[in-house]
Amino acid sequence: MADGAIFAKKPELALAQHKFAVFNGTPEQRTEALQKLSDGIKQDKMVDFYAQLVSEGVFENDAALAKELEAGSTAQLAELDKNY
């Protein structure tokens, strides 16, 4: 590994820890974990992870958010395809 090499943390494993806290944490931990999950999903356009959490009852389905995430994810994939 070269000095100064920076590797992206993908997948973001902290989100898995927040998901765990939603189901197993204290009420305060649950509230914080839900916010961090929501922020991470929106930041990284994680439409599939969002759909999984909706199916597990973590979030209520928000069609507008799902559409926004899908559009962002599709745009990112198109950009990657164009570059390769």
ChimeraX commands (.cxc) that place a marker at each C-alpha (Angstrom):
marker #1 position 0.00,0.00,0.00 radius 0.5
marker #1 position 1.40,3.36,-1.00 radius 0.5
marker #1 position 1.82,6.09,1.56 radius 0.5
marker #1 position -1.11,8.45,1.55 radius 0.5
marker #1 position -3.44,6.02,-0.19 radius 0.5
marker #1 position -7.03,6.72,0.70 radius 0.5
marker #1 position -9.66,4.06,0.30 radius 0.5
marker #1 position -13.37,4.74,0.27 radius 0.5
marker #1 position -15.31,3.06,3.04 radius 0.5
marker #1 position -17.89,1.39,0.85 radius 0.5
marker #1 position -20.04,-0.13,1.99 radius 0.5
marker #1 position -20.32,2.18,4.96 radius 0.5
marker #1 position -20.21,-0.32,7.82 radius 0.5
marker #1 position -21.27,2.27,10.38 radius 0.5
marker #1 position -24.73,2.12,8.81 radius 0.5
marker #1 position -24.95,-1.57,9.70 radius 0.5
marker #1 position -24.12,-0.65,13.29 radius 0.5
marker #1 position -26.86,2.00,13.27 radius 0.5
marker #1 position -29.33,-0.57,11.94 radius 0.5
marker #1 position -28.36,-2.85,14.82 radius 0.5
marker #1 position -28.91,0.01,17.29 radius 0.5
marker #1 position -32.39,0.61,15.89 radius 0.5
marker #1 position -33.42,-2.91,16.88 radius 0.5
marker #1 position -31.32,-3.39,20.01 radius 0.5
marker #1 position -30.45,0.02,21.45 radius 0.5
marker #1 position -32.01,2.24,24.05 radius 0.5
marker #1 position -34.70,4.70,22.92 radius 0.5
marker #1 position -32.07,7.45,22.74 radius 0.5
marker #1 position -29.75,5.25,20.69 radius 0.5
marker #1 position -32.65,4.30,18.42 radius 0.5
marker #1 position -33.49,7.94,17.71 radius 0.5
marker #1 position -29.87,8.80,16.93 radius 0.5
marker #1 position -29.42,5.66,14.82 radius 0.5
marker #1 position -32.54,6.38,12.76 radius 0.5
marker #1 position -31.26,9.87,11.97 radius 0.5
marker #1 position -27.80,8.60,11.02 radius 0.5
marker #1 position -29.31,5.87,8.84 radius 0.5
marker #1 position -31.49,8.40,7.08 radius 0.5
marker #1 position -28.57,10.79,6.54 radius 0.5
marker #1 position -26.28,8.04,5.22 radius 0.5
marker #1 position -28.90,6.65,2.87 radius 0.5
marker #1 position -29.60,10.09,1.42 radius 0.5
marker #1 position -25.93,11.02,1.13 radius 0.5
marker #1 position -24.94,7.86,-0.74 radius 0.5
marker #1 position -28.21,7.38,-2.69 radius 0.5
marker #1 position -28.72,3.92,-1.18 radius 0.5
marker #1 position -32.10,3.08,-2.71 radius 0.5
marker #1 position -31.81,-0.69,-2.19 radius 0.5
marker #1 position -30.79,-0.37,1.46 radius 0.5
marker #1 position -33.67,2.06,1.98 radius 0.5
marker #1 position -36.11,-0.43,0.43 radius 0.5
marker #1 position -34.78,-3.17,2.70 radius 0.5
marker #1 position -35.24,-1.00,5.79 radius 0.5
marker #1 position -38.78,-0.11,4.69 radius 0.5
marker #1 position -39.60,-3.82,4.28 radius 0.5
marker #1 position -38.22,-4.47,7.78 radius 0.5
marker #1 position -40.37,-1.71,9.26 radius 0.5
marker #1 position -37.50,0.59,10.18 radius 0.5
marker #1 position -38.83,3.41,7.98 radius 0.5
marker #1 position -42.26,4.12,6.58 radius 0.5
marker #1 position -42.33,4.07,2.80 radius 0.5
marker #1 position -41.80,7.53,1.33 radius 0.5
marker #1 position -42.39,7.26,-2.42 radius 0.5
marker #1 position -40.88,10.69,-3.10 radius 0.5
marker #1 position -37.69,9.80,-1.24 radius 0.5
marker #1 position -37.47,6.42,-2.97 radius 0.5
marker #1 position -37.86,8.13,-6.35 radius 0.5
marker #1 position -35.18,10.70,-5.45 radius 0.5
marker #1 position -32.78,7.95,-4.31 radius 0.5
marker #1 position -33.45,5.92,-7.46 radius 0.5
marker #1 position -32.78,8.92,-9.69 radius 0.5
marker #1 position -29.55,9.73,-7.85 radius 0.5
marker #1 position -28.37,6.14,-7.98 radius 0.5
marker #1 position -29.17,5.88,-11.69 radius 0.5
marker #1 position -27.27,9.10,-12.38 radius 0.5
marker #1 position -24.23,7.84,-10.47 radius 0.5
marker #1 position -24.27,4.55,-12.40 radius 0.5
marker #1 position -24.59,6.38,-15.71 radius 0.5
marker #1 position -21.60,8.55,-14.80 radius 0.5
marker #1 position -19.55,5.46,-13.94 radius 0.5
marker #1 position -20.56,3.77,-17.20 radius 0.5
marker #1 position -19.57,6.86,-19.16 radius 0.5
marker #1 position -16.13,6.94,-17.53 radius 0.5
marker #1 position -15.33,3.30,-18.25 radius 0.5
marker link #1:1,2 radius 0.2
marker link #1:2,3 radius 0.2
marker link #1:3,4 radius 0.2
marker link #1:4,5 radius 0.2
marker link #1:5,6 radius 0.2
marker link #1:6,7 radius 0.2
marker link #1:7,8 radius 0.2
marker link #1:8,9 radius 0.2
marker link #1:9,10 radius 0.2
marker link #1:10,11 radius 0.2
marker link #1:11,12 radius 0.2
marker link #1:12,13 radius 0.2
marker link #1:13,14 radius 0.2
marker link #1:14,15 radius 0.2
marker link #1:15,16 radius 0.2
marker link #1:16,17 radius 0.2
marker link #1:17,18 radius 0.2
marker link #1:18,19 radius 0.2
marker link #1:19,20 radius 0.2
marker link #1:20,21 radius 0.2
marker link #1:21,22 radius 0.2
marker link #1:22,23 radius 0.2
marker link #1:23,24 radius 0.2
marker link #1:24,25 radius 0.2
marker link #1:25,26 radius 0.2
marker link #1:26,27 radius 0.2
marker link #1:27,28 radius 0.2
marker link #1:28,29 radius 0.2
marker link #1:29,30 radius 0.2
marker link #1:30,31 radius 0.2
marker link #1:31,32 radius 0.2
marker link #1:32,33 radius 0.2
marker link #1:33,34 radius 0.2
marker link #1:34,35 radius 0.2
marker link #1:35,36 radius 0.2
marker link #1:36,37 radius 0.2
marker link #1:37,38 radius 0.2
marker link #1:38,39 radius 0.2
marker link #1:39,40 radius 0.2
marker link #1:40,41 radius 0.2
marker link #1:41,42 radius 0.2
marker link #1:42,43 radius 0.2
marker link #1:43,44 radius 0.2
marker link #1:44,45 radius 0.2
marker link #1:45,46 radius 0.2
marker link #1:46,47 radius 0.2
marker link #1:47,48 radius 0.2
marker link #1:48,49 radius 0.2
marker link #1:49,50 radius 0.2
marker link #1:50,51 radius 0.2
marker link #1:51,52 radius 0.2
marker link #1:52,53 radius 0.2
marker link #1:53,54 radius 0.2
marker link #1:54,55 radius 0.2
marker link #1:55,56 radius 0.2
marker link #1:56,57 radius 0.2
marker link #1:57,58 radius 0.2
marker link #1:58,59 radius 0.2
marker link #1:59,60 radius 0.2
marker link #1:60,61 radius 0.2
marker link #1:61,62 radius 0.2
marker link #1:62,63 radius 0.2
marker link #1:63,64 radius 0.2
marker link #1:64,65 radius 0.2
marker link #1:65,66 radius 0.2
marker link #1:66,67 radius 0.2
marker link #1:67,68 radius 0.2
marker link #1:68,69 radius 0.2
marker link #1:69,70 radius 0.2
marker link #1:70,71 radius 0.2
marker link #1:71,72 radius 0.2
marker link #1:72,73 radius 0.2
marker link #1:73,74 radius 0.2
marker link #1:74,75 radius 0.2
marker link #1:75,76 radius 0.2
marker link #1:76,77 radius 0.2
marker link #1:77,78 radius 0.2
marker link #1:78,79 radius 0.2
marker link #1:79,80 radius 0.2
marker link #1:80,81 radius 0.2
marker link #1:81,82 radius 0.2
marker link #1:82,83 radius 0.2
marker link #1:83,84 radius 0.2
view
